[in-house]
Amino acid sequence: MIIIGKILPFQITSIAESSDIPYADRESHVKQKKLEQAGKFISSILSDDILFAGVSGSVSYAPEPEDDIDIYLITRNNRLWRVLLKSFIVCRITESKDICLSLAFDHEYAVEYYRSFISGLAAKDSVHVIPFAGLEYYQGLLHSSPEIMATYQKRENSTTEAEPVGQGHGSRLSPIDLMLYVIVSSWLHLKSLYRNKKFDRKNNPGDKFRTVTGLHRFYLKTVKYEELDRKFREGYR
């Protein structure tokens, strides 16, 4: 079994009210408050099209108060862009300024990614992801990855094995979904150009990022993250 981030049930409407959560220091308090925000946002976008929803990035480790809350979504095949559109709209309506939709795949791409491509810092971060919905599905993805199994499996604690994720969860690509991909991905690329120009004007090149899109994937890749990944692969862990 691979031990991943602590599960936060949706029944917990206020983490601060739970006597089981330790608040020994400021970092713990910041993390729990951000997870509470994430839980409220994820609960507002959940649908049958979402197979997995969780929190990645710095919040899954030890966040600072100013850190964004990186949301990670996996959807059914060919439903990625309608889910993303809904998520962006909810984010805008609720003024969830700390929420960052930074990583999203559909099922087809997620299976291929974990089986063939994931490595380096991304593999480590995947084990630290904090799941809010779709835990068993996500465990199956982790167990399908040779890189993750070889590096992070807790063999001494392994009593059960997750079933490998198959190629199900399919649906045809409709004209509407294709149109949403073109419109939403174009908007995201324009938005990234605008924000990167602002970072240039403020002389903050480390905050610049690339927006990567495709029919089955969307993610943001920052200059900072690429540098951290390079150092991680070189052994600065």
Secondary structure, 3 states (H helix, E strand, C coil): CCCCCCCCCCCCCCHHHCCCCCCCCHHHHHHHHHHHHHHHHHHHHCCCCEEEEEEEHHHHCCCCCCCCEEEEEEECCCCHHHHHHHHHHHHHHCCCCCEEEEEEEEHHHHHHHHHHHCCHHHHHHHHHCEEEECHHHHHHHHHCCHHHHHHHCCHHHCCCCCCCCCCCCCCCCCHHHHHHHHHHHHHHHHHHHHHHHHHHHCCCHHHCEEEEEECCEEEEEEHHHHHHHHHHHHCCC
